[in-house]
């Protein structure tokens, strides 16, 4: 007779109304157990379900959905192998076509010592992606900087080459860009969408006043209104794309400031599922102004972030960013992936886009012939993180979402992988998604 026990990746959380919420991080699923069934399910959180117990429809549904798993299977082995295969699938490249920027944001950590990408590097990238397209099922390209749109012609040229390689080899392709949005005019969006750049991250740091204080033009000058106008122009389009409006907050962003900002976003973008809000605390990331930044500590940052997400949902924005953080791979940093590289304008291969000056992050070089010359010892620092799983990660129900790869740079420095969020923030997100689904 078969038996089932609670999955190693299912965590039980009690809502404010005493309903039971179950979250399974491997599947990214949430079950909301009504109050009259909660006590029954709670009994089986610490003991096995017998076949005869499946007469209860709720228990049967939870077993079929994977919140409880058969007791005779090695769940961790199955999950570890599945996740490894998924993490190593495809090939991802973050490309810096231009390492200078038309902005000088107060919290920026980049030094802007280089400009446009060298031609030999452009040629090498074309050959590299063409070679990878014969071996993998998916190619993912992300444009970064500096400000990548300062070298729009390079983006267009490389994209055309990548798309041709993928078409010739019947490989799927996705493209995205992180841009300050200042140059994201209608004609530029036309050209990017034509080249299947469909995922955008653009930053608006609160109200016009707070944004213009932190995100200024390199020569001085305001940026908020032009960025907003460009985003409104995108909203008027019919094409499918996604825009993540990133909001970097600090102690300078008071509740009243954020209320004004969220109300502006509601009037402008709420109801258009292509536009999402994502909130991140400002950090001291190695920039020249670090000592002057009024950053939040980890605990308060988590609380503020949870409250901002909650308010954004109440205003009609999608819960997609929150859902993503609760799914497998949702908190895995690209730097920890075996199939991801960052390519600088001079051909340097990095793993991380936050530590360009850290020599441990200079993991190799791309040649004009498209070969990757990798320093294996440095590469392994970022990707061989399994030895750290023996501690808190090995028994964590949330491990499929981060896989000890939430931030490899912190793991390298501290010899222990950081948790992607606090317990309180995690539980808050589960509750937000569960309650939002019921509305």
One Martini backbone bead per residue (centre of mass of N, CA, C, O) as a GRO file, in nm:
protein
  439
    1UNK     BB    1   0.095   0.038   0.024
    2UNK     BB    2   0.075   0.361  -0.036
    3UNK     BB    3   0.270   0.658   0.048
    4UNK     BB    4   0.275   0.994   0.194
    5UNK     BB    5   0.472   1.298   0.209
    6UNK     BB    6   0.607   1.578   0.271
    7UNK     BB    7   0.765   1.781   0.095
    8UNK     BB    8   1.083   1.923   0.103
    9UNK     BB    9   0.939   2.190  -0.070
   10UNK     BB   10   0.724   2.226   0.156
   11UNK     BB   11   0.550   2.504   0.301
   12UNK     BB   12   0.391   2.615   0.596
   13UNK     BB   13   0.130   2.871   0.617
   14UNK     BB   14  -0.031   3.110   0.815
   15UNK     BB   15  -0.285   3.303   0.801
   16UNK     BB   16  -0.471   3.558   0.936
   17UNK     BB   17  -0.737   3.353   0.887
   18UNK     BB   18  -0.620   3.048   0.936
   19UNK     BB   19  -0.519   2.960   0.685
   20UNK     BB   20  -0.365   2.728   0.470
   21UNK     BB   21  -0.038   2.747   0.328
   22UNK     BB   22   0.115   2.604   0.035
   23UNK     BB   23   0.463   2.581  -0.067
   24UNK     BB   24   0.628   2.491  -0.378
   25UNK     BB   25   0.949   2.549  -0.508
   26UNK     BB   26   0.970   2.353  -0.749
   27UNK     BB   27   0.678   2.436  -0.881
   28UNK     BB   28   0.553   2.718  -0.780
   29UNK     BB   29   0.324   2.644  -0.572
   30UNK     BB   30  -0.011   2.724  -0.437
   31UNK     BB   31  -0.203   2.638  -0.149
   32UNK     BB   32  -0.544   2.696  -0.043
   33UNK     BB   33  -0.674   2.620   0.271
   34UNK     BB   34  -0.948   2.594   0.408
   35UNK     BB   35  -1.048   2.612   0.728
   36UNK     BB   36  -1.214   2.330   0.735
   37UNK     BB   37  -0.928   2.176   0.625
   38UNK     BB   38  -0.669   2.251   0.786
   39UNK     BB   39  -0.666   2.045   1.024
   40UNK     BB   40  -0.636   1.796   0.848
   41UNK     BB   41  -0.367   1.870   0.706
   42UNK     BB   42  -0.187   1.920   0.959
   43UNK     BB   43  -0.164   1.619   1.045
   44UNK     BB   44   0.029   1.556   0.769
   45UNK     BB   45   0.302   1.721   0.819
   46UNK     BB   46   0.419   1.464   1.026
   47UNK     BB   47   0.266   1.245   0.849
   48UNK     BB   48   0.133   0.993   0.677
   49UNK     BB   49  -0.034   0.904   0.386
   50UNK     BB   50  -0.287   0.702   0.314
   51UNK     BB   51  -0.482   0.561   0.083
   52UNK     BB   52  -0.744   0.582   0.264
   53UNK     BB   53  -0.720   0.909   0.288
   54UNK     BB   54  -0.808   0.981  -0.022
   55UNK     BB   55  -1.110   1.037   0.028
   56UNK     BB   56  -0.993   1.303   0.061
   57UNK     BB   57  -0.983   1.548  -0.171
   58UNK     BB   58  -0.755   1.732  -0.068
   59UNK     BB   59  -0.535   1.518  -0.031
   60UNK     BB   60  -0.541   1.416  -0.319
   61UNK     BB   61  -0.466   1.684  -0.456
   62UNK     BB   62  -0.189   1.725  -0.306
   63UNK     BB   63  -0.059   1.468  -0.420
   64UNK     BB   64  -0.099   1.524  -0.728
   65UNK     BB   65   0.056   1.819  -0.701
   66UNK     BB   66   0.325   1.767  -0.490
   67UNK     BB   67   0.309   1.841  -0.180
   68UNK     BB   68   0.295   1.538  -0.183
   69UNK     BB   69   0.498   1.240  -0.165
   70UNK     BB   70   0.622   0.954  -0.223
   71UNK     BB   71   0.799   0.753   0.008
   72UNK     BB   72   0.958   0.568  -0.235
   73UNK     BB   73   1.120   0.827  -0.310
   74UNK     BB   74   1.396   1.032  -0.434
   75UNK     BB   75   1.347   1.351  -0.437
   76UNK     BB   76   1.622   1.500  -0.430
   77UNK     BB   77   1.747   1.360  -0.674
   78UNK     BB   78   1.536   1.445  -0.883
   79UNK     BB   79   1.555   1.752  -0.839
   80UNK     BB   80   1.858   1.798  -0.882
   81UNK     BB   81   1.865   1.692  -1.176
   82UNK     BB   82   1.652   1.877  -1.300
   83UNK     BB   83   1.787   2.147  -1.226
   84UNK     BB   84   2.054   2.103  -1.366
   85UNK     BB   85   1.941   2.075  -1.654
   86UNK     BB   86   1.801   2.353  -1.660
   87UNK     BB   87   2.054   2.530  -1.595
   88UNK     BB   88   2.222   2.402  -1.858
   89UNK     BB   89   2.040   2.522  -2.052
   90UNK     BB   90   2.153   2.669  -2.299
   91UNK     BB   91   2.246   3.023  -2.386
   92UNK     BB   92   2.402   3.309  -2.219
   93UNK     BB   93   2.430   3.669  -2.300
   94UNK     BB   94   2.600   3.947  -2.177
   95UNK     BB   95   2.611   4.268  -2.339
   96UNK     BB   96   2.862   4.534  -2.391
   97UNK     BB   97   2.851   4.779  -2.633
   98UNK     BB   98   2.870   5.000  -2.391
   99UNK     BB   99   3.065   5.159  -2.111
  100UNK     BB  100   2.916   5.406  -2.125
  101UNK     BB  101   2.728   5.706  -2.009
  102UNK     BB  102   2.454   5.952  -1.990
  103UNK     BB  103   2.481   5.892  -1.689
  104UNK     BB  104   2.497   5.989  -1.312
  105UNK     BB  105   2.447   5.792  -1.075
  106UNK     BB  106   2.490   5.794  -0.733
  107UNK     BB  107   2.504   5.450  -0.713
  108UNK     BB  108   2.715   5.395  -0.907
  109UNK     BB  109   2.994   5.153  -0.996
  110UNK     BB  110   3.092   5.262  -1.252
  111UNK     BB  111   3.372   5.411  -1.463
  112UNK     BB  112   3.381   5.467  -1.777
  113UNK     BB  113   3.662   5.373  -1.949
  114UNK     BB  114   3.480   5.269  -2.183
  115UNK     BB  115   3.328   5.222  -2.486
  116UNK     BB  116   3.312   5.075  -2.757
  117UNK     BB  117   3.306   4.798  -2.923
  118UNK     BB  118   3.511   4.592  -3.062
  119UNK     BB  119   3.538   4.436  -3.364
  120UNK     BB  120   3.660   4.164  -3.273
  121UNK     BB  121   3.429   4.108  -3.070
  122UNK     BB  122   3.197   4.108  -3.267
  123UNK     BB  123   3.302   3.875  -3.438
  124UNK     BB  124   3.321   3.668  -3.206
  125UNK     BB  125   3.018   3.664  -3.131
  126UNK     BB  126   2.909   3.558  -3.395
  127UNK     BB  127   3.067   3.287  -3.384
  128UNK     BB  128   2.978   3.184  -3.110
  129UNK     BB  129   2.667   3.174  -3.161
  130UNK     BB  130   2.679   2.998  -3.412
  131UNK     BB  131   2.801   2.755  -3.260
  132UNK     BB  132   2.583   2.723  -3.035
  133UNK     BB  133   2.333   2.681  -3.233
  134UNK     BB  134   2.432   2.372  -3.291
  135UNK     BB  135   2.390   2.269  -2.962
  136UNK     BB  136   2.133   2.425  -2.880
  137UNK     BB  137   1.788   2.536  -2.802
  138UNK     BB  138   1.886   2.817  -2.663
  139UNK     BB  139   1.900   3.180  -2.697
  140UNK     BB  140   2.031   3.442  -2.478
  141UNK     BB  141   1.998   3.804  -2.487
  142UNK     BB  142   2.169   4.074  -2.309
  143UNK     BB  143   2.158   4.421  -2.266
  144UNK     BB  144   2.430   4.629  -2.153
  145UNK     BB  145   2.631   4.832  -1.922
  146UNK     BB  146   2.615   5.105  -1.927
  147UNK     BB  147   2.471   5.228  -2.233
  148UNK     BB  148   2.355   5.046  -2.495
  149UNK     BB  149   2.215   5.284  -2.679
  150UNK     BB  150   2.495   5.411  -2.770
  151UNK     BB  151   2.505   5.117  -2.952
  152UNK     BB  152   2.277   5.043  -3.165
  153UNK     BB  153   2.428   4.927  -3.412
  154UNK     BB  154   2.541   4.681  -3.261
  155UNK     BB  155   2.277   4.554  -3.179
  156UNK     BB  156   2.166   4.517  -3.464
  157UNK     BB  157   2.398   4.353  -3.588
  158UNK     BB  158   2.404   4.118  -3.385
  159UNK     BB  159   2.107   4.036  -3.395
  160UNK     BB  160   2.099   3.956  -3.692
  161UNK     BB  161   2.306   3.729  -3.662
  162UNK     BB  162   2.168   3.560  -3.440
  163UNK     BB  163   1.899   3.509  -3.587
  164UNK     BB  164   2.021   3.358  -3.826
  165UNK     BB  165   2.148   3.126  -3.666
  166UNK     BB  166   1.881   3.026  -3.536
  167UNK     BB  167   1.722   2.976  -3.794
  168UNK     BB  168   1.924   2.771  -3.926
  169UNK     BB  169   1.897   2.582  -3.636
  170UNK     BB  170   1.623   2.587  -3.486
  171UNK     BB  171   1.646   2.821  -3.260
  172UNK     BB  172   1.566   2.970  -2.990
  173UNK     BB  173   1.483   3.324  -2.899
  174UNK     BB  174   1.604   3.588  -2.673
  175UNK     BB  175   1.546   3.940  -2.576
  176UNK     BB  176   1.719   4.198  -2.380
  177UNK     BB  177   1.707   4.514  -2.176
  178UNK     BB  178   1.918   4.745  -2.002
  179UNK     BB  179   1.785   5.073  -1.947
  180UNK     BB  180   1.733   5.416  -1.886
  181UNK     BB  181   1.530   5.527  -2.140
  182UNK     BB  182   1.621   5.796  -2.289
  183UNK     BB  183   1.655   5.637  -2.593
  184UNK     BB  184   1.346   5.506  -2.600
  185UNK     BB  185   1.227   5.547  -2.877
  186UNK     BB  186   1.020   5.465  -3.124
  187UNK     BB  187   1.243   5.380  -3.334
  188UNK     BB  188   1.398   5.199  -3.139
  189UNK     BB  189   1.171   5.004  -3.071
  190UNK     BB  190   1.128   4.907  -3.354
  191UNK     BB  191   1.414   4.783  -3.389
  192UNK     BB  192   1.403   4.589  -3.145
  193UNK     BB  193   1.145   4.427  -3.209
  194UNK     BB  194   1.247   4.325  -3.484
  195UNK     BB  195   1.489   4.177  -3.291
  196UNK     BB  196   1.353   4.046  -3.030
  197UNK     BB  197   1.331   4.276  -2.814
  198UNK     BB  198   1.102   4.212  -2.527
  199UNK     BB  199   1.287   4.289  -2.273
  200UNK     BB  200   1.252   4.541  -2.011
  201UNK     BB  201   1.469   4.767  -1.817
  202UNK     BB  202   1.347   5.042  -1.618
  203UNK     BB  203   1.422   5.335  -1.432
  204UNK     BB  204   1.225   5.460  -1.144
  205UNK     BB  205   1.291   5.682  -0.861
  206UNK     BB  206   1.008   5.773  -0.825
  207UNK     BB  207   0.966   6.070  -0.828
  208UNK     BB  208   1.073   6.330  -1.002
  209UNK     BB  209   1.251   6.441  -0.774
  210UNK     BB  210   1.400   6.180  -0.678
  211UNK     BB  211   1.505   6.090  -0.949
  212UNK     BB  212   1.670   6.354  -1.028
  213UNK     BB  213   1.871   6.316  -0.784
  214UNK     BB  214   1.986   6.014  -0.884
  215UNK     BB  215   1.921   6.057  -1.217
  216UNK     BB  216   2.158   6.195  -1.411
  217UNK     BB  217   2.313   6.356  -1.628
  218UNK     BB  218   2.639   6.385  -1.712
  219UNK     BB  219   2.591   6.717  -1.757
  220UNK     BB  220   2.337   6.750  -1.643
  221UNK     BB  221   2.009   6.686  -1.562
  222UNK     BB  222   1.704   6.574  -1.642
  223UNK     BB  223   1.506   6.242  -1.687
  224UNK     BB  224   1.214   6.156  -1.619
  225UNK     BB  225   1.019   6.263  -1.848
  226UNK     BB  226   1.150   6.116  -2.087
  227UNK     BB  227   1.111   5.832  -1.987
  228UNK     BB  228   0.806   5.840  -1.950
  229UNK     BB  229   0.737   5.908  -2.244
  230UNK     BB  230   0.858   5.647  -2.360
  231UNK     BB  231   0.671   5.451  -2.205
  232UNK     BB  232   0.405   5.562  -2.313
  233UNK     BB  233   0.475   5.495  -2.606
  234UNK     BB  234   0.479   5.187  -2.557
  235UNK     BB  235   0.183   5.156  -2.455
  236UNK     BB  236   0.059   5.232  -2.749
  237UNK     BB  237   0.125   4.960  -2.829
  238UNK     BB  238   0.057   4.615  -2.960
  239UNK     BB  239   0.281   4.463  -2.875
  240UNK     BB  240   0.475   4.211  -2.738
  241UNK     BB  241   0.589   4.286  -2.407
  242UNK     BB  242   0.825   4.378  -2.140
  243UNK     BB  243   0.817   4.595  -1.840
  244UNK     BB  244   1.054   4.675  -1.597
  245UNK     BB  245   1.004   4.877  -1.323
  246UNK     BB  246   1.259   5.007  -1.153
  247UNK     BB  247   1.295   5.056  -0.789
  248UNK     BB  248   1.514   5.252  -0.609
  249UNK     BB  249   1.554   5.239  -0.259
  250UNK     BB  250   1.558   5.448   0.033
  251UNK     BB  251   1.540   5.655   0.305
  252UNK     BB  252   1.448   5.895   0.108
  253UNK     BB  253   1.188   5.714   0.064
  254UNK     BB  254   0.908   5.802   0.156
  255UNK     BB  255   0.586   5.715   0.189
  256UNK     BB  256   0.477   5.967   0.035
  257UNK     BB  257   0.650   5.935  -0.216
  258UNK     BB  258   0.550   5.645  -0.293
  259UNK     BB  259   0.253   5.717  -0.319
  260UNK     BB  260   0.283   5.913  -0.552
  261UNK     BB  261   0.418   5.718  -0.745
  262UNK     BB  262   0.203   5.490  -0.750
  263UNK     BB  263  -0.025   5.669  -0.853
  264UNK     BB  264   0.113   5.736  -1.122
  265UNK     BB  265   0.137   5.443  -1.220
  266UNK     BB  266  -0.160   5.377  -1.214
  267UNK     BB  267  -0.254   5.596  -1.424
  268UNK     BB  268  -0.051   5.479  -1.652
  269UNK     BB  269  -0.018   5.125  -1.616
  270UNK     BB  270  -0.246   5.005  -1.495
  271UNK     BB  271  -0.369   4.707  -1.668
  272UNK     BB  272  -0.088   4.658  -1.804
  273UNK     BB  273   0.078   4.355  -1.820
  274UNK     BB  274   0.358   4.466  -1.945
  275UNK     BB  275   0.367   4.622  -1.666
  276UNK     BB  276   0.609   4.628  -1.401
  277UNK     BB  277   0.698   4.619  -1.060
  278UNK     BB  278   1.029   4.671  -0.905
  279UNK     BB  279   1.200   4.630  -0.591
  280UNK     BB  280   1.508   4.800  -0.468
  281UNK     BB  281   1.767   4.834  -0.275
  282UNK     BB  282   2.003   5.036  -0.204
  283UNK     BB  283   2.354   5.001  -0.251
  284UNK     BB  284   2.694   4.934  -0.172
  285UNK     BB  285   2.868   4.878  -0.490
  286UNK     BB  286   3.149   5.068  -0.527
  287UNK     BB  287   3.111   5.360  -0.534
  288UNK     BB  288   3.198   5.698  -0.483
  289UNK     BB  289   2.909   5.744  -0.300
  290UNK     BB  290   2.867   5.540  -0.064
  291UNK     BB  291   2.903   5.725   0.199
  292UNK     BB  292   2.623   5.897   0.111
  293UNK     BB  293   2.432   5.668   0.141
  294UNK     BB  294   2.081   5.599   0.246
  295UNK     BB  295   2.056   5.303   0.353
  296UNK     BB  296   1.913   5.006   0.411
  297UNK     BB  297   1.865   4.761   0.598
  298UNK     BB  298   1.781   4.439   0.557
  299UNK     BB  299   1.516   4.434   0.722
  300UNK     BB  300   1.384   4.701   0.622
  301UNK     BB  301   1.398   4.638   0.321
  302UNK     BB  302   1.209   4.392   0.327
  303UNK     BB  303   0.962   4.543   0.436
  304UNK     BB  304   0.936   4.763   0.220
  305UNK     BB  305   0.915   4.575  -0.022
  306UNK     BB  306   0.657   4.429   0.067
  307UNK     BB  307   0.478   4.683   0.079
  308UNK     BB  308   0.511   4.770  -0.217
  309UNK     BB  309   0.393   4.518  -0.343
  310UNK     BB  310   0.119   4.533  -0.206
  311UNK     BB  311   0.035   4.810  -0.327
  312UNK     BB  312   0.062   4.733  -0.627
  313UNK     BB  313  -0.165   4.524  -0.623
  314UNK     BB  314  -0.392   4.715  -0.525
  315UNK     BB  315  -0.345   4.893  -0.805
  316UNK     BB  316  -0.318   4.647  -1.048
  317UNK     BB  317  -0.068   4.494  -1.047
  318UNK     BB  318   0.130   4.248  -1.108
  319UNK     BB  319   0.257   3.928  -0.957
  320UNK     BB  320   0.498   3.818  -1.128
  321UNK     BB  321   0.759   3.889  -0.963
  322UNK     BB  322   0.673   3.724  -0.715
  323UNK     BB  323   0.629   3.450  -0.843
  324UNK     BB  324   0.914   3.413  -0.954
  325UNK     BB  325   1.050   3.405  -0.658
  326UNK     BB  326   0.878   3.109  -0.607
  327UNK     BB  327   1.045   2.965  -0.821
  328UNK     BB  328   1.227   2.793  -1.004
  329UNK     BB  329   1.514   2.997  -1.044
  330UNK     BB  330   1.410   3.285  -0.926
  331UNK     BB  331   1.715   3.327  -0.749
  332UNK     BB  332   1.913   3.291  -0.982
  333UNK     BB  333   2.211   3.384  -1.074
  334UNK     BB  334   2.379   3.417  -1.364
  335UNK     BB  335   2.671   3.384  -1.235
  336UNK     BB  336   2.600   3.066  -1.150
  337UNK     BB  337   2.592   2.983  -1.439
  338UNK     BB  338   2.728   2.765  -1.679
  339UNK     BB  339   2.564   2.929  -1.939
  340UNK     BB  340   2.697   3.214  -1.848
  341UNK     BB  341   2.790   3.539  -1.987
  342UNK     BB  342   3.012   3.824  -1.993
  343UNK     BB  343   3.068   4.092  -2.238
  344UNK     BB  344   3.302   4.308  -2.313
  345UNK     BB  345   3.441   4.549  -2.522
  346UNK     BB  346   3.742   4.387  -2.497
  347UNK     BB  347   3.659   4.064  -2.431
  348UNK     BB  348   3.589   4.026  -2.153
  349UNK     BB  349   3.513   3.774  -1.919
  350UNK     BB  350   3.232   3.750  -1.718
  351UNK     BB  351   2.990   3.689  -1.449
  352UNK     BB  352   2.960   3.987  -1.332
  353UNK     BB  353   2.798   4.326  -1.318
  354UNK     BB  354   2.925   4.438  -1.024
  355UNK     BB  355   3.255   4.324  -1.059
  356UNK     BB  356   3.464   4.450  -1.278
  357UNK     BB  357   3.728   4.502  -1.074
  358UNK     BB  358   3.733   4.202  -1.011
  359UNK     BB  359   3.962   3.960  -1.086
  360UNK     BB  360   3.772   3.710  -1.031
  361UNK     BB  361   3.578   3.818  -1.279
  362UNK     BB  362   3.817   3.748  -1.484
  363UNK     BB  363   3.756   3.453  -1.669
  364UNK     BB  364   3.829   3.579  -1.967
  365UNK     BB  365   3.826   3.538  -2.336
  366UNK     BB  366   3.751   3.664  -2.655
  367UNK     BB  367   3.790   3.588  -2.975
  368UNK     BB  368   3.770   3.657  -3.314
  369UNK     BB  369   3.684   3.331  -3.350
  370UNK     BB  370   3.494   3.253  -3.085
  371UNK     BB  371   3.670   3.190  -2.849
  372UNK     BB  372   3.705   3.058  -2.514
  373UNK     BB  373   3.925   3.184  -2.261
  374UNK     BB  374   3.941   3.000  -1.968
  375UNK     BB  375   3.958   3.036  -1.620
  376UNK     BB  376   3.882   2.773  -1.432
  377UNK     BB  377   3.923   2.868  -1.139
  378UNK     BB  378   3.742   3.117  -1.161
  379UNK     BB  379   3.486   2.984  -1.268
  380UNK     BB  380   3.443   2.790  -1.020
  381UNK     BB  381   3.377   3.006  -0.809
  382UNK     BB  382   3.080   3.060  -0.949
  383UNK     BB  383   2.973   2.738  -1.011
  384UNK     BB  384   3.100   2.573  -0.753
  385UNK     BB  385   2.848   2.544  -0.492
  386UNK     BB  386   2.779   2.260  -0.364
  387UNK     BB  387   2.965   2.257  -0.102
  388UNK     BB  388   2.755   2.462   0.048
  389UNK     BB  389   2.495   2.265   0.088
  390UNK     BB  390   2.559   2.119   0.366
  391UNK     BB  391   2.413   2.325   0.504
  392UNK     BB  392   2.140   2.520   0.488
  393UNK     BB  393   2.067   2.434   0.186
  394UNK     BB  394   2.023   2.118   0.193
  395UNK     BB  395   1.741   2.163   0.392
  396UNK     BB  396   1.592   2.364   0.213
  397UNK     BB  397   1.274   2.436   0.080
  398UNK     BB  398   1.395   2.688  -0.113
  399UNK     BB  399   1.636   2.584  -0.303
  400UNK     BB  400   1.521   2.584  -0.605
  401UNK     BB  401   1.534   2.906  -0.636
  402UNK     BB  402   1.874   2.932  -0.571
  403UNK     BB  403   2.102   2.706  -0.536
  404UNK     BB  404   2.325   2.896  -0.393
  405UNK     BB  405   2.273   3.149  -0.635
  406UNK     BB  406   2.188   3.439  -0.542
  407UNK     BB  407   2.512   3.525  -0.464
  408UNK     BB  408   2.826   3.449  -0.550
  409UNK     BB  409   2.988   3.686  -0.435
  410UNK     BB  410   2.908   3.646  -0.140
  411UNK     BB  411   2.996   3.348  -0.124
  412UNK     BB  412   3.295   3.402  -0.177
  413UNK     BB  413   3.342   3.606   0.064
  414UNK     BB  414   3.180   3.425   0.307
  415UNK     BB  415   3.147   3.103   0.247
  416UNK     BB  416   2.829   3.175   0.209
  417UNK     BB  417   2.521   3.159   0.111
  418UNK     BB  418   2.269   3.367   0.055
  419UNK     BB  419   1.969   3.471   0.123
  420UNK     BB  420   1.720   3.614  -0.078
  421UNK     BB  421   1.541   3.619   0.193
  422UNK     BB  422   1.345   3.657   0.437
  423UNK     BB  423   1.110   3.495   0.612
  424UNK     BB  424   0.906   3.730   0.613
  425UNK     BB  425   0.914   3.790   0.307
  426UNK     BB  426   0.832   3.515   0.209
  427UNK     BB  427   0.556   3.496   0.352
  428UNK     BB  428   0.442   3.751   0.225
  429UNK     BB  429   0.445   3.649  -0.071
  430UNK     BB  430   0.262   3.410  -0.042
  431UNK     BB  431   0.017   3.571   0.057
  432UNK     BB  432  -0.012   3.763  -0.182
  433UNK     BB  433  -0.064   3.549  -0.400
  434UNK     BB  434  -0.302   3.403  -0.269
  435UNK     BB  435  -0.489   3.655  -0.238
  436UNK     BB  436  -0.480   3.756  -0.533
  437UNK     BB  437  -0.616   3.493  -0.656
  438UNK     BB  438  -0.899   3.551  -0.494
  439UNK     BB  439  -0.994   3.830  -0.641
   0.00000   0.00000   0.00000
